[in-house]
Amino acid sequence: MYTLVTGAAGFIGSNLVKALNERGVRKIIAVDNLTRSDKFRNLVDCDIADYLDKEEFLDRLVGGDFDGDVDAILHQGACSDTLESDGRYMMENNYRYSLAILDWCLDQEVPLLYASSAATYGGGRAFREERPLEAPLNVYGYSKFLFDQIVRQRLAASGSFSSQVVGFRYFNVYGPRESHKERMASVAFHHYRQFRSDGKVKLFDGCDGYAAGEQRRDFVYVGDVTRVNLHFLDHPEKSGIFNVGTGRAQTFNELAAASVNGCRALFGDEPLPLAQLVAQGLIEYIPFPAELRGKYQSFTEADLSKLRKAGYDAPFATLEEAVPQYVEWLNTHG
């Protein structure tokens, strides 16, 4: 039996493949969009059984090639560009693709763990897995929202699934193996690149009633994200849609300070408080981009009540704990 990971060469997908390897799982079918061939680098230190293009995979899935031979699908494949304006591409890639996998998993009674997103909530202030709180601001968020709705409708119609179906609403994930995402990589990644090239980190000036750099997001380390996935993989009796964040909003100022001090530590320099980092020009504020107004989440904070009730009780790393580890990883891996 194989474990199948879509988006396997991407950010979260490749971290899941590595985490499965660390458990001794080697029979992994990795699926990705092979038109972006450079992403193979994320799998170089991983062991897999096969590597398929998503179009070939979907044809073979529908054609019955995998019937009776898959023990779980971890579906991470999606276009995650929140500025993508091609709605047809976004819906085909994120919604129709996911729907075909859902249909197959329910028919074959194979567990499906899939990536949703906190973008489903839009610009709200409450982040609970409830329909009235969901109002995506872009077509990316809508594509994730729409698939979540189908999962809910199927569950409501049947009362229970024939096999496990779990959606993870990822908040702002950062960590190793994301460099291929380029402009869509995490803010932590861009802070590292900025500081190493320019000697400073740039943050947006105030907006939406927040002072400069005081916009707040729920930043979650990718190592915690993989642990949540594996927890549910170990508990196939649990289904539903769950937030995956830390449950703790932190400011961009805090993230920048952790990033800069992490970089300074590489050279043996002592950490500095935010005020000194700003005073020394190591953190700089720039005007808020006009094109992001009305499309930007200035505050996110996962409500973890449902996740905790489902039995996941492990702590989540703070920026101060995880960002220095990530900086060291980036420095080691170029």
C-alpha positions in Angstrom: 0.0 0.0 0.0 1.2 3.5 -0.9 0.8 6.9 0.9 0.1 9.5 -1.8 1.1 13.1 -1.3 0.0 15.8 -3.8 2.0 19.0 -4.0 4.8 16.8 -2.7 7.6 18.9 -4.1 6.1 22.0 -2.7 6.5 23.6 0.8 4.2 21.7 3.1 4.1 18.6 0.9 7.8 18.1 0.9 7.9 18.6 4.7 5.3 15.9 5.0 7.2 13.5 2.8 10.3 14.1 5.0 8.3 13.5 8.2 6.8 10.3 6.8 10.4 9.1 5.9 11.4 9.8 9.5 8.6 7.4 10.6 10.0 4.8 8.2 7.5 5.3 5.5 9.1 4.9 2.1 6.3 3.8 -0.2 5.2 7.3 -1.1 3.9 8.4 -4.5 4.8 12.0 -4.9 2.5 14.1 -7.2 3.2 17.6 -8.4 3.0 20.0 -11.3 6.2 19.0 -13.2 6.1 22.0 -15.4 7.9 23.6 -12.4 10.7 21.1 -12.5 13.1 23.0 -10.2 11.0 22.1 -7.2 12.5 18.6 -7.3 15.2 20.0 -5.0 12.8 19.8 -2.1 12.7 16.0 -2.5 16.4 15.3 -3.0 16.9 14.2 0.7 13.6 12.3 0.7 12.8 8.7 -0.2 9.8 8.1 -2.5 8.5 5.2 -4.7 7.4 7.3 -7.7 7.1 10.9 -8.9 4.1 11.8 -11.1 2.8 14.9 -12.9 -0.6 15.9 -11.5 -2.3 15.5 -14.9 -1.0 11.9 -15.3 -1.9 11.2 -11.7 -5.5 12.4 -12.2 -6.0 10.4 -15.3 -4.7 7.3 -13.6 -6.7 7.9 -10.5 -10.0 8.2 -12.4 -8.9 5.3 -14.6 -8.7 3.0 -11.6 -4.9 2.5 -11.6 -4.7 3.1 -7.8 -7.8 1.3 -6.7 -7.1 -0.8 -3.6 -3.4 0.3 -3.5 -3.4 3.5 -1.4 -3.8 3.7 2.3 -4.1 7.6 2.6 -3.9 10.7 0.4 -2.3 13.9 1.9 -3.6 16.5 -0.6 -1.4 19.6 -0.5 -1.4 20.5 -4.2 -2.9 23.9 -5.0 -2.1 27.3 -6.5 -1.5 29.4 -3.3 -0.9 32.7 -5.0 -3.4 35.1 -3.3 -2.9 37.6 -6.1 -3.7 35.2 -8.9 -6.6 36.8 -11.0 -7.3 33.9 -13.4 -10.4 32.5 -11.7 -10.8 29.7 -14.2 -7.3 28.4 -13.5 -7.7 28.8 -9.8 -11.0 26.9 -9.7 -9.7 24.1 -11.9 -6.5 23.7 -10.0 -7.8 24.1 -6.4 -11.5 23.1 -6.6 -12.1 20.6 -9.4 -8.8 18.8 -8.8 -9.7 18.4 -5.1 -13.3 17.3 -5.9 -12.0 14.5 -8.1 -9.7 13.3 -5.3 -12.6 13.5 -2.7 -14.9 11.5 -4.9 -12.2 8.8 -5.3 -11.3 8.6 -1.6 -15.0 8.3 -0.5 -15.6 5.6 -3.1 -12.4 3.7 -2.1 -12.8 4.4 1.6 -9.3 6.0 1.7 -8.5 8.7 4.3 -8.1 12.2 2.8 -6.2 14.9 4.6 -6.3 18.1 2.6 -5.0 21.7 2.7 -7.6 24.4 3.2 -6.6 27.9 4.2 -7.3 30.7 6.7 -7.9 32.8 3.6 -11.5 31.5 3.8 -12.1 33.9 6.7 -11.2 37.1 4.7 -11.0 40.3 6.7 -13.0 39.2 9.7 -11.9 39.3 13.3 -13.1 35.9 14.4 -11.5 32.7 13.1 -13.7 29.8 14.0 -14.7 27.0 11.6 -18.2 28.4 11.2 -20.0 29.4 8.0 -21.1 32.9 9.1 -17.5 33.9 9.8 -16.2 33.0 6.3 -15.9 35.8 3.7 -12.8 35.3 1.4 -11.3 38.4 -0.1 -9.8 36.8 -3.2 -10.4 33.9 -5.6 -7.8 31.8 -3.9 -9.6 32.0 -0.6 -12.9 31.4 -2.4 -11.6 28.2 -4.1 -10.6 26.8 -0.7 -13.9 28.0 0.9 -16.0 26.3 -1.9 -14.3 23.0 -1.5 -14.8 23.2 2.3 -18.5 23.8 1.6 -18.7 20.6 -0.5 -17.1 18.6 2.3 -19.6 20.0 4.8 -22.6 19.3 2.5 -21.5 15.7 1.9 -21.1 15.2 5.6 -24.5 16.8 6.4 -26.2 14.6 3.7 -24.7 11.3 4.9 -24.3 12.0 8.7 -20.8 10.5 8.5 -18.1 9.7 5.9 -17.3 6.2 4.8 -13.7 7.1 5.5 -11.7 9.9 7.1 -11.9 13.4 5.5 -9.9 16.2 7.2 -9.4 19.8 6.1 -6.7 21.9 7.6 -7.1 25.7 7.5 -3.5 26.7 7.5 -2.7 30.1 8.9 0.7 31.8 8.0 3.1 28.9 7.6 6.8 29.5 7.5 9.9 27.2 7.6 12.3 25.1 5.5 11.7 24.1 1.9 9.7 27.2 0.8 12.3 29.1 -1.3 10.7 28.0 -4.6 7.5 30.0 -3.7 9.4 33.2 -4.5 7.2 36.2 -3.8 4.6 33.9 -2.2 7.1 32.6 0.3 6.6 33.5 4.0 7.4 36.9 5.5 10.1 35.1 7.6 11.8 33.9 4.4 11.8 37.4 2.9 13.1 38.9 6.1 16.1 36.6 6.0 16.8 37.4 2.3 16.4 41.2 2.9 18.7 41.3 5.9 21.4 39.2 4.2 21.3 41.3 1.1 20.5 44.8 2.4 21.4 44.7 6.0 17.8 45.6 7.0 14.2 44.3 7.0 11.3 46.3 5.5 7.8 46.3 7.0 4.6 48.0 6.0 3.7 51.3 7.6 0.4 51.5 9.5 -2.9 50.5 8.0 -6.4 49.4 9.1 -5.9 51.2 12.4 -2.6 49.5 13.2 0.6 51.4 13.9 3.7 50.7 11.7 4.6 47.0 11.9 1.8 46.2 14.4 -0.4 44.3 12.0 -0.8 40.8 13.6 -0.9 37.4 12.1 -1.0 33.8 13.4 2.5 32.6 12.2 2.8 28.8 12.5 6.0 26.8 12.0 5.9 24.1 9.3 7.2 21.5 11.8 4.0 22.0 13.8 1.9 21.8 10.7 3.4 18.4 9.8 2.8 17.1 13.4 -0.9 18.0 13.2 -1.2 16.1 9.9 0.5 13.1 11.3 -1.7 13.2 14.4 -4.8 12.9 12.3 -3.2 10.3 10.1 -2.8 8.2 13.3 -6.5 8.8 14.2 -8.5 7.8 11.1 -11.7 8.0 13.2 -11.5 11.8 13.3 -12.9 13.9 10.5 -13.8 17.6 10.0 -12.3 21.0 9.2 -9.8 22.4 11.6 -7.8 25.5 12.1 -4.0 25.0 12.1 -2.3 28.0 13.7 -0.7 28.7 17.0 -3.8 30.4 18.5 -1.6 33.4 19.2 -1.4 36.5 17.0 2.0 38.1 16.9 3.1 41.3 15.2 5.2 41.8 12.1 7.5 43.8 14.4 8.0 40.7 16.6 8.7 38.6 13.5 11.1 41.1 12.1 13.0 41.3 15.4 13.2 37.5 15.6 14.5 37.4 12.0 17.1 40.2 12.4 18.3 38.9 15.8 18.5 35.4 14.3 20.7 36.7 11.5 22.8 38.7 13.9 23.4 35.5 16.0 25.0 33.9 12.9 27.8 36.4 13.4 27.9 36.2 17.2 26.1 39.5 17.7 23.8 40.0 20.7 20.1 40.4 20.2 18.6 43.9 20.4 15.1 45.1 21.4 12.8 46.4 18.7 13.4 50.1 19.5 17.1 49.7 19.0 16.7 47.7 15.8 14.5 50.5 14.4 16.9 53.2 15.6 19.9 51.6 14.0 18.0 51.2 10.7 17.9 47.4 10.9 14.1 47.6 10.6 12.6 50.1 8.2 8.9 51.0 7.5 7.7 51.5 3.9 4.3 52.8 2.6 1.5 50.3 2.5 0.9 49.2 -1.1 -2.2 50.6 -2.7 -2.9 47.3 -4.6 -3.3 45.4 -1.3 -5.9 47.6 0.2 -9.1 45.6 0.7 -7.3 42.4 0.0 -5.0 42.2 3.1 -5.6 40.5 6.4 -4.2 42.8 9.0 -5.2 40.4 11.8 -5.5 36.6 12.0 -5.6 34.4 15.1 -6.7 30.8 14.9 -9.4 29.6 17.3 -8.0 26.2 18.3 -11.0 25.1 20.3 -12.1 22.5 17.7 -8.6 21.2 17.2 -8.0 20.8 20.9 -11.4 19.1 21.3 -10.4 16.6 18.6 -7.4 15.6 20.9 -4.5 17.5 19.5 -2.8 18.9 22.7 0.8 19.6 21.6 2.1 23.1 22.0 2.9 25.4 19.0 6.2 27.2 18.7 6.4 31.0 19.1 8.3 33.2 16.6 11.0 33.6 19.2 11.5 29.9 19.4 11.2 28.8 15.8 12.5 31.7 13.7 16.1 31.4 14.9 15.9 27.7 14.0 14.7 28.6 10.5 17.4 31.2 10.1 20.0 28.6 10.9 18.5 26.2 8.4 18.4 28.9 5.6 22.0 29.8 6.3 23.1 26.1 6.1 21.1 25.4 3.0 22.0 28.6 1.1 
